Amino acid sequence: MQDARNAPLMGIGFMLGGMFLISINDVLIKGLAGGYPLHQIVAFRSGVGMIFVLGILMAEGGFRLLIVQHPGLHVLRAVLVVFANTAFYLAFVAMPLATATALYFVAPLFVTLLSIPFLGEQVGVRRLTAVLVGFAGVLVMLGPELSFGAGWTAVLPVLSAALYAGTSILTRKLGQATRASTLALHMQLAFIIVAAAMYLVAGDGRYADSFASESLRFAFAPWVWPTPEDLPSLIGLGFLSACIGYAMAQAYRQAPASVVAPFEYVLMIFALLWGWVFFAEWPRPTVFLGATIIIASGIYIVLRARRRRL
């Protein structure tokens, strides 16, 4: 098997492609949020996505690839993926898509920090300083968001980022000996299990009216039969989910986490564009200021990492 540390350009390519697909995924989920609960959307998406992932798995080697080392870490990774996505989706139904995305951009900074103790990657003082500057950018965005009444929902993208950072580190670690299709299949299965559990607990909507929060109502709303108009979006989400899981797993298999993670910032461009086009959303100036600080920090981290390898 190819050494996962020998293809940085391929890793970056998979990351950029994954970010574009994630942006489309977010638009579809935000558009469906008014009519379906989150766990129903996730169940449909992952059920369809499982079919595509199984196809990729068979093409890469078949069911023998499901035999993995460190199964406990694979379970932990899958659980982190589910909760990271859930936190983010609950956030952007209550705030502009670009604002939630900008707050989420702390994820690559977490990845850079965690790559030191868990992956043994060398991150110098200058890159650590850039990480701290990036966190300052998050505070620039987070402070006004809280003051404008978003409350705890403004913290959800940051929580999602921290959980996703752990996922990225585990993907990088486990990807040394595990195919991307296997990692993607584990992710789909975890989503299905959690969505099924939510259906058993709250699928009839018994708790939905207990919450004033738009995010919590989205989480506990009752299941409804999909309309013919929404079926293409739900099926498309399944296809996107399979492709995203594969692309992200490949990105962290092919290159060091501290190299590919900052390229997630391209998602901000897509979030701004789609938020404006589809939802008539435009963030406040502090979001742009904070995002600029974070992106500048990420670019510096990438350039510094590349210079150290030369």
N, C-alpha and C positions, 0 to 999 in steps of 0.2 A: 504493500500500500504506500502511496506517495506520502512523504513527510509533510505534515500539515503546515510546517513552517517555511516551505520553499516556494510558495506561490502567493505573494502579497498582492500582486495586481489582480489575480483571479479572485482573491478574497474581497478586495475592494469592489470589483465588478458585481459580485453576488450581493454585496451590501447595498450598492446603489439600486440594483434591480429590486431587492427586497423592500427598500424604502418606498419606491414608486408603487409597488403592489400594496404595501401597508396603507398608503394614502388613499387608494381606491377603496380598500377594505373599510377604512374609517368613515369615508363618505357614505358608503352603503349602510353601515350600522347606524350612523347618526340619522340617516333618512328613514330607517325602519323603526327607530326607537319610539316613535309616537304610537305605533300600532301593535308592537310585540314586546314581551319581556326579554331582558337580556339573555336569560338562560335558554329560552326557546330559540332565539337567533343563533346562539352558540351551538345548541344541539343540532340544529339543521345544518349549520355551516360545517361542523366537525363530522357529522354523519356523511355528508357529501364529500368532504375533503378526504375522509378515510378511504374512499374508493380510489381517488386519484393517487393517494400516497401508496396504497397497496400496489397499484400499477407500477409506480417508480421502484418500489421495493423488489418486485419480481424482476424488473429489468436489471437491477443492480446485483442480483444474486439469489433472490428467493427468501423463503422463511428461515433459512439457516442464519440469516443476518440478525434475527431477533435474539439469538443467544449472545448475551453481552456480559462483560465483566462489570463488577461494581453495580449490581442492580439497584441497591439502595440509593446511590447517587442519581441514577436515572429516574427513579421515582421522585426524588427531591427536585430535580430539574423540571419535571413535568408539573409538579405542584406549583413551583414558582412561576412557571409560564402562565398557568391558569389564573393565579391571583394577580399577577402583574397586568395581564390583559383586562381582567375584571375591574381593577381599580381605575385603569385609564378610560375604559368605556363608560363607567359610571360618572366620570368627571366631565366628559365632553358633551353629555346631554344637558349639563347645567351651565356651560360656559362656551365661548367661541372655540371652534376646532383649533385654530392657530394658537390661542392662548394656552389651551391644554397641552398642545404639542410643544410649545416653547418651554413650559414648566417641566415637561417630561425630558427635556434635553439635558438634564442633570445625569441621565443614565450613562452616557459615555464617560463622564467624569468619575462616576462610581466604578465603572469597568476598569478605567486606568488605575485607580487606587487598588482595587481588589486583585488586579493582575500581579501585583507585587508579592503578597503573601501566598496566594493560591496557585499561581502559575510560575513564580520565580522569575518574572520578566523584570528587566532593569529599567527603572524609572527614576531619572535624576532629580536634583533639587529644582532645576528650572521647570521641568514638566510638572512637578508637584506644585510649584508656585502658580503655574497656569491653571491647574485644577482648582486651586483656592480662588483665583480670580473668576473662574467659571461659576463657582458656587455663589460668589458675590452677585453675579449676573442673575442667578436664580432668585436671590433675595430681592433684587430690584423689581422683578416681576411679581414675586409672591406677596410682598408687602401691600402694594395697592390692591391686588386681587382680594386679599382678606379684608381690607378696609372698605371695599365696595360691597361687602355683604355676601361674598361667595362662601365664606365660612370654611368648614372642614373640606368641602369639595375641592377647594383650591390646593389642598395638600395631597389629594389623591394622585395627581400625575407624578408628584415627587416620590410618593410611596411606590407607585408603579415602576418608576425609574430604578429605585433601589432593588426591588424584587427582580426586575429585568436584568440588572447588572449581575446578580447572582446567577441567573439563568445563562447569561453570556459566558461567564467564567466556567460554569459547569459544561457548557457546550464545547468550549475550547478544550477543556481537560478530557472530556469523554470522547470528543471527536477524533482524538488521536487513534483510537482503536474501534470506532463505531461509525458506520455509514450514515450519511445525512438522512437517507430515507428511513432508517431505523429511529433516529432521533425525532424526525417529523411524525412518525407513526405513534410514538410514545406521547407526543404532545396532543395529537388528535384524540387518542384514547382517554387521556386525562380530562380533556374538555367534555367529552361525552359522559364520563362518570360523574363529574361535578354537576353538569346540567341535569342529568337524570336524578341526582339527589335533590337538587333544587325543585324539580318538578314534583317529587314525592312530598316535599315539605310545603311548597307554596304554589304549586302549579294551578290551583283553583283560584288564586288571587285573594285568599282569605286575609292576608296581612297588608295588602296594597293600600287600603284606605287608612291604615294606621300611621302613615308617614306623610309629613308635609314636604319633605325633600323630594325634588324631582328625580334625583339620582336613585334614591331608595325605592321610589314607586316604579322606576324602570327595572329595578332588580327583582321586585316582588309582584309585578303585574301578572294577571292570569294568562295562561296559554290560550291562543285563538287559532282557528283554522286559517292557513295562509290564503290570501286572495290570489286569483290568477295573475293579477298585475304585479304582485310582489314575488312570485315564484322565480322569475329570472334573476332577481337580486339575491334571493336566498341561495339559489344554486350557484350563482356567481361567487358568492361568499365562500362556498365550499371549495371551489376551484382555486380561489385566491389563497385560502387558508393552507391548502396543500403546497402551493408554490412558495408562499412566504416561509412556511416551516422548513422547506427544503433549502431555499436560498439563504436563510439566516444560519442554518446549520452548516452549510458549505462555507459561508463567509468566515466563520470562526474556526472551521477546520483548516482552511487554507492559509490563514495569516494570523499573526499575534493579535490578541484582543486590543492592545493599546494602539495598533495601527488601523484596524478596520472600524472600531467603534466610533471615532469622531466623524466618519462619513455619514453617520446617521443624521447629521445636521441638515442634509439635503431635504429631509422630510419637512422642514419648516417652510421651504419654498412651495412644496405641494400643498401643505395645509393652508397657507395663505391664499393660494390660488383657488383651491376647491372651496374653502370657506366663503370666499367672496363670490364665486360663480354660483354655487348651489344654495348657500344659506344667507347670503347678503350680510356676512359678518366681516368686521374689520377691527382688529385689536387696538387697544389704547397705545399711545406712544411709549409708555413704560415697557410694554411687551417687546417692542422693537429694540429698545435700548438694552434690555436684559438679554434678549436673544443675540444681539450683536456682540455683547461681552462674552457670552458663552461660546458662540461660533468662533470668535477670534482666539479664544483659549484653545478650542479644539484644533484649529488649524495650526497653531503654534506647537501643540503636542505632536501632531503628525510630522511637521517639518523637523522638529527636534529629534524624533525617533528615527527618521530617515537619515539625518545627518550623522547620528551615532553609528548607523550601520555602514556608512561609507568609509 
